[in-house]
């Protein structure tokens, strides 16, 4: 196949553009100067002036969870508690099933109130209901749901909100929320697989060919395996596993040899703290929730490093990020000689002194460009005195750090073009850019969404650029996002997506 009559953006600085792109099987056969004679009986695709880029990778996504949430009650964007309750009241649920949803954030409500089980009881009755917050670190339950736990709600690293009488209010945070979900809210494997199958098609339609998945805790590997075996896995999955599996030598040995070009397990996942929205981010003023201490993390890094496993560490607050960097520095004798590509997930709030330490240590920042404009009001209210190091994407790049971009879906929508626009414009509404000094160029945002993720998954010689010998994973856009200085949605649209030389969304010819 030859793609021609458009602009090919390779994202390789040595050969940034090509007049045509030749594809043989799953791979790119050539670019500039390729002639039809280079391939046997080639199909020629007229791009019609459109732009071709390497396909997008979402570097941080809870993919099965996001997929399942497409079928649940969506509370994101609610401006008040009453609006959230109205959506819940209108939801339908089969008898005997849980009413589930996600996306609320009380900090966005016009009246500053926290949700309670009593107000939820008024619209759900005796149907057990659970609604996760936008950041997925808090859960809002009704009385019927709480009754299932028989009072067993407190766990290490968790928070149970209680009223003045010591009774649970209906809001669980951090480990308390996740443990309740894992113990009591059952989702069958068939449900997970069906939802994920649909989610893959949606992701492909948005130009996504690969993901770094964070749902290892729920057994996502089994979900993706089923889809691969049935021929419906058109995403390249690089998955994580919980660090606690370091204690399971047999499982770790099995997983270390697992994988193919579609599905691999490659890194451990750990949590240092909570989040901005749940007010549980660990800050230098001592507030927040510490899920893993610096000393505990050092042990995890050493044990993982000895076995060849890199680590992805969730860190939101400035103290949590400092603890991660301190732990990585203290253990660099173990992981640096092995070339392990360590990463910090989110890195949302940093002290200015810590910004340059990522590059110094060779630690990547796996961030979400869309979080900055989405969180701006809450960040100003809760982190007002520490904004200099908040969502500091440009500062991190300028320091020499590797920055990879993801969505954190379902926290934000899995939509790479929207994320790229957020990184460049630093706004998602009619307001001026928020902290515009941290805005990125379009080229930098594309690099973080296409090239950097391939490096983190050790795929830099196979993916991320459109060069001969690399996999033919590409996206066709209706126009060239690098033709001007700005990229704005919805002006740039995905026309088609190819993964491994096969059109997985909207095969040509195009109108």
Residue pairs with C-beta under 8 A, 6 or more apart in sequence:
1 22
1 23
1 24
1 39
1 42
1 43
1 44
1 45
1 501
2 20
2 21
2 22
2 23
2 34
2 36
2 39
2 42
2 43
2 44
2 45
3 20
3 21
3 23
3 45
3 47
3 52
4 19
4 20
4 21
4 44
4 45
4 46
4 47
5 46
5 47
5 48
5 49
6 47
6 48
6 49
6 50
6 51
6 52
6 476
7 17
7 47
7 49
7 50
7 51
7 52
7 480
8 17
8 18
8 19
8 20
8 21
8 31
8 51
8 52
8 466
9 16
9 17
9 51
9 52
9 53
9 446
9 466
9 480
9 482
10 16
10 17
10 18
10 31
10 54
10 465
10 466
10 467
11 53
11 54
11 446
11 447
11 450
11 451
11 464
11 465
11 466
12 465
12 466
12 467
15 31
15 32
15 467
18 31
18 32
18 466
19 31
19 32
19 33
20 31
20 32
20 34
21 28
21 30
21 31
21 34
21 52
21 466
21 474
22 28
22 29
22 30
22 31
22 34
22 38
22 39
22 42
23 29
23 472
23 498
23 501
24 39
24 501
25 501
26 471
26 472
26 500
26 501
26 502
27 469
27 470
27 471
27 472
27 501
28 466
28 467
28 468
28 469
28 470
28 471
28 472
29 38
29 39
29 468
30 38
30 468
31 466
31 467
31 468
36 42
36 44
45 508
45 509
46 508
46 509
47 476
48 510
50 476
50 477
50 478
50 479
50 495
50 510
51 476
51 477
51 478
51 479
51 480
51 481
52 466
52 474
52 475
52 476
52 477
53 207
53 446
53 450
53 466
53 474
53 475
53 477
53 481
54 450
54 451
54 463
54 464
54 465
54 466
54 473
54 474
54 475
55 207
55 208
55 209
55 210
55 450
55 473
55 474
55 475
55 497
55 498
55 499
56 206
56 207
56 208
56 209
56 210
56 416
56 449
56 450
56 475
57 208
57 209
57 210
57 211
57 212
57 404
57 449
57 450
57 453
57 454
57 463
57 464
58 203
58 208
58 210
58 211
58 212
58 406
58 407
58 409
58 414
58 416
58 453
59 212
59 366
59 404
59 405
59 406
59 449
59 452
59 453
59 456
60 212
60 214
60 345
60 346
60 366
60 368
60 406
60 407
60 408
61 211
61 212
61 213
61 214
61 406
61 407
61 408
61 409
61 414
62 136
62 213
62 214
62 215
62 408
62 409
62 410
63 196
63 199
63 203
63 211
63 213
63 215
63 220
63 235
63 237
63 409
63 414
64 192
64 195
64 196
64 199
64 213
64 215
64 218
64 220
64 223
65 136
65 215
65 218
65 410
66 199
66 409
66 410
66 414
67 192
67 195
67 196
67 198
67 199
67 200
67 202
68 187
68 191
68 192
68 195
68 196
69 101
69 102
69 410
70 195
70 198
70 199
70 202
71 195
72 100
72 101
72 102
73 87
73 88
73 91
73 99
73 100
73 101
73 102
73 131
74 87
74 101
74 102
74 103
75 84
75 87
75 88
75 101
75 102
75 103
75 104
75 131
76 102
76 103
76 104
76 105
76 134
77 103
78 84
78 87
78 103
78 104
78 108
78 109
79 108
79 109
79 110
80 109
80 110
80 111
81 106
81 109
81 111
81 113
81 115
81 119
84 104
84 109
84 115
85 119
85 120
85 122
85 123
87 101
88 99
88 101
88 120
88 123
88 124
88 129
88 131
89 123
91 99
91 101
93 99
93 127
98 127
98 128
98 129
98 130
98 145
98 185
99 124
99 127
99 128
99 129
99 130
100 129
100 130
100 131
100 185
101 130
101 131
101 132
102 131
102 132
102 133
102 134
102 136
102 410
103 131
103 132
103 133
103 134
103 410
104 115
104 131
104 133
104 134
104 140
105 133
105 134
105 135
105 277
105 378
106 112
106 113
106 114
106 115
106 133
107 277
107 377
107 378
107 381
107 382
108 377
108 378
114 161
114 169
114 171
115 140
115 170
115 171
116 169
116 170
116 171
117 141
117 142
117 143
117 146
117 168
117 169
117 170
118 143
118 170
120 129
120 131
120 140
120 141
120 142
120 143
120 170
121 142
121 143
121 144
124 142
124 144
125 144
126 144
127 142
127 144
128 141
128 142
128 144
128 145
128 147
128 148
129 141
129 142
129 144
129 145
130 139
130 140
130 141
130 145
130 180
130 181
130 185
131 139
131 140
131 141
132 138
132 139
132 140
132 177
132 181
133 139
133 140
133 277
133 278
134 277
134 411
135 275
135 276
135 277
135 278
135 411
136 410
136 411
137 173
137 174
137 177
137 274
137 275
137 277
137 278
137 280
138 171
138 172
138 173
138 174
138 177
138 277
138 278
139 171
139 172
139 173
139 177
139 180
139 181
140 170
140 171
141 170
141 171
141 172
141 180
142 170
143 170
145 184
146 153
146 168
146 170
148 184
149 180
149 183
149 184
153 160
153 168
153 172
153 176
153 180
154 160
154 176
155 175
155 176
155 179
156 175
157 174
157 175
157 271
157 289
157 291
158 172
158 173
158 174
158 175
158 176
158 177
158 178
158 179
159 172
159 173
159 174
159 176
159 280
159 289
160 168
160 172
160 173
160 176
161 168
161 169
161 170
161 171
161 172
161 173
162 168
162 169
163 169
172 180
173 274
173 278
173 280
173 289
174 274
174 278
174 280
174 289
174 291
175 291
182 218
189 222
189 223
189 226
192 218
192 223
193 223
193 226
193 227
196 223
196 224
196 227
197 227
197 232
200 227
200 232
200 233
200 234
200 235
201 234
201 505
202 414
203 211
203 235
203 414
204 234
204 235
204 497
204 499
204 504
204 505
205 494
205 497
205 505
205 506
206 414
206 415
206 416
206 417
206 494
206 497
207 416
207 417
207 475
207 477
207 494
207 497
207 505
208 235
208 414
208 416
208 497
209 234
209 235
209 236
209 463
209 473
209 474
209 475
209 497
209 498
209 499
209 504
210 235
210 236
210 237
210 238
210 453
210 454
210 457
210 459
210 463
210 473
211 235
211 236
211 237
211 238
212 238
212 239
212 240
212 312
212 366
212 406
212 453
212 456
212 457
213 220
213 224
213 237
213 238
213 239
213 240
214 240
214 269
214 312
214 345
215 239
216 239
216 240
216 241
216 242
216 265
216 269
217 242
217 269
220 239
221 239
221 258
221 263
221 265
224 233
224 237
224 239
224 262
224 263
225 263
227 233
228 262
228 263
233 262
233 263
234 499
234 502
234 504
235 262
235 499
236 261
236 262
236 263
236 459
236 463
236 473
236 499
237 262
237 263
237 264
238 264
238 266
238 267
238 457
238 459
239 263
239 264
239 265
239 266
240 265
240 266
240 267
240 268
240 269
240 312
241 255
241 265
241 267
241 268
241 269
242 268
242 269
242 270
243 268
243 269
243 270
243 300
243 304
243 311
245 251
245 252
245 255
245 268
246 252
246 268
246 300
246 303
246 304
246 307
246 309
252 307
252 309
255 265
256 265
256 307
256 308
256 309
258 264
258 265
259 265
259 266
261 471
261 500
264 457
266 310
266 457
266 458
267 309
267 310
267 311
267 312
267 343
268 300
268 304
268 309
268 310
268 311
268 312
269 311
269 312
269 313
269 314
270 292
270 297
270 300
270 311
270 312
270 313
270 314
271 291
271 292
271 313
271 314
272 282
272 290
272 291
272 292
272 297
272 313
272 314
272 315
272 316
272 320
272 321
272 323
272 324
273 280
273 281
273 282
273 288
273 289
273 290
273 291
273 314
273 315
273 316
273 317
273 319
273 320
274 280
274 281
274 282
274 288
274 289
274 291
274 316
275 281
275 316
276 316
276 348
276 349
276 375
276 378
276 379
276 382
276 383
277 375
277 378
279 287
279 288
279 382
280 288
280 289
281 288
281 316
281 317
281 320
281 348
281 349
282 288
282 289
282 290
282 316
282 317
282 319
282 320
282 323
283 317
283 318
283 319
283 349
283 383
283 386
284 317
284 318
284 319
284 322
284 351
284 386
286 319
288 317
288 319
288 320
290 320
292 300
293 323
294 323
294 324
294 326
294 327
295 327
297 313
297 323
297 324
297 327
298 327
298 330
298 331
300 311
301 311
301 327
301 328
301 331
301 334
301 335
301 342
302 331
302 334
304 310
304 311
304 335
305 331
305 334
305 335
305 338
305 340
306 334
308 338
308 340
309 340
310 335
310 340
310 341
310 342
310 343
311 340
311 342
311 343
312 343
312 344
312 345
312 366
313 324
313 342
313 343
313 344
313 345
314 345
314 346
315 321
315 323
315 324
315 344
315 345
315 346
315 347
316 346
316 348
316 349
317 348
317 349
318 349
318 350
318 351
318 354
318 386
318 389
321 344
321 347
321 349
321 350
321 354
322 351
322 354
324 344
325 344
325 354
325 357
325 358
325 361
325 363
328 335
328 342
328 361
328 363
329 357
329 361
332 361
335 342
336 362
341 364
341 455
341 456
341 458
342 361
342 362
342 363
342 364
343 363
343 364
343 365
343 366
343 404
343 456
344 358
344 363
344 364
344 365
344 366
345 366
346 366
346 367
346 368
346 371
346 408
347 358
347 365
347 366
347 367
347 396
348 367
348 371
348 375
348 390
348 391
349 379
349 383
349 386
349 389
349 390
350 389
350 390
350 392
351 386
351 389
352 388
352 389
354 389
355 389
355 392
355 395
355 396
355 399
356 399
356 400
357 363
358 364
358 365
358 396
358 399
358 401
359 396
359 399
359 400
359 401
363 401
364 401
364 402
364 403
364 404
364 452
364 455
364 456
365 396
365 401
365 402
365 403
365 404
366 404
366 406
366 456
367 391
367 393
367 396
367 403
367 404
367 405
367 406
367 448
368 405
368 406
368 407
368 408
368 411
368 412
368 419
369 393
369 405
369 419
369 420
369 422
369 423
369 440
369 445
369 448
370 407
370 412
370 413
370 418
370 419
370 422
370 423
370 428
371 391
371 408
371 411
371 412
372 391
372 393
372 422
372 423
372 426
372 434
372 435
372 438
373 422
373 425
373 426
373 427
373 428
373 429
373 434
374 412
374 422
374 428
375 391
376 434
379 387
379 390
379 391
380 387
383 390
387 435
389 395
390 435
391 435
391 438
392 438
393 403
393 423
393 438
393 440
394 437
394 438
394 439
394 440
394 444
395 438
396 403
397 403
397 440
397 444
402 452
402 455
402 456
403 444
403 448
403 452
404 448
404 449
404 452
404 453
404 455
404 456
405 416
405 419
405 420
405 423
405 445
405 448
405 449
405 452
405 453
406 419
406 453
407 413
407 414
407 415
407 416
407 419
412 419
416 449
417 487
417 489
417 492
417 493
417 494
418 428
418 489
419 445
419 449
420 442
420 445
420 446
420 449
420 481
420 487
421 428
421 487
421 488
421 489
421 492
422 428
423 439
423 440
423 444
423 445
423 448
424 439
424 440
424 441
424 442
424 445
424 486
424 487
425 433
425 439
425 486
425 487
425 488
426 433
426 434
426 435
426 436
426 438
426 439
427 433
427 434
433 439
440 448
441 485
442 481
442 482
442 485
442 486
442 487
443 482
445 487
446 481
446 482
450 464
450 465
451 460
451 464
451 465
452 464
453 464
454 460
454 462
454 463
454 464
455 464
461 470
462 470
462 471
463 470
463 471
463 473
464 470
466 474
471 500
471 501
472 498
472 500
472 501
473 498
473 499
473 500
474 497
474 498
475 494
475 496
475 497
475 498
476 494
476 495
476 496
476 497
476 498
477 492
477 493
477 494
477 495
478 492
478 493
478 495
479 491
479 492
481 487
481 492
494 505
495 506
495 510
496 503
496 505
496 506
496 507
496 508
496 510
497 503
497 504
497 505
497 506
498 504
